[in-house]
Amino acid sequence: MGSSYLANPLVFLIQTLFGLYAAAVLLRFLFQWVRADFHNPVSQFIARITSPLLNPLRRVIPSGGKADLASLVLAWLVKAAELLLVLSISFGSFNPLGALLWAIPELIDLAFGIFIWAIIIQAILSWVAPGNYHPAARLVDQLVEPLMAPARRMIPPIGGLDLSPMAVIIGLTVLRMLVMPPLRMLTASPF
């Protein structure tokens, strides 16, 4: 009882802190990929908290055109460190190569989660405060627009109600359900 008594809160803290940081780095990658407004206060905040670890990595990993590969690699390494710490605390096992491999599906799952939650947030904001400009709302719009634009073209509003967010969320969820299990099985992920 003694070891799990302290292990559970410690695992929770590690998953929360590392998860939030991995999400911030992945958001930085995604914002650059969709060419979101870099002068937005929210993107400036994300750039500020990710730069201390990202700048040294950028000296080693060059940019790949539109994709900031250093951000993607940093998000992957942060996720791998999280998994390694969780496994070490929970099971006493230390498998750095396994953690690097298992971090791949976890990072893809995090990207699915970011897009799904961003669409939910965008839909809620369109009901609660339509037309209201907020820096965070603008970034959410820019992030989901590459997914929403094709859906809006295929699904016109019905009676003034835009059903495209629901269609994209359903599509992403089905894709997530189809992609994640084989990826986890392929990497022999314990998560």
Buried (B, 14 or more C-beta within 10 A) or exposed (E): EEEEEEBEEEBEEBBEEBBEBBBBBBBBBBBBBBEBBEEBEBBEEBBEBBEEBBEEBBEEBEEEEEEBBBBBBBBBBBBBBBBBBBBBBBEEEEBEEBBBBBBBBBBBBBBBBBBBBBBBBBBEBBEEEEEEEEBBBBBBBBBBEEBBEEBBEEBEEEEEEBBBBBBBBEEBEEEBEEBBEEBBEEBEBBE
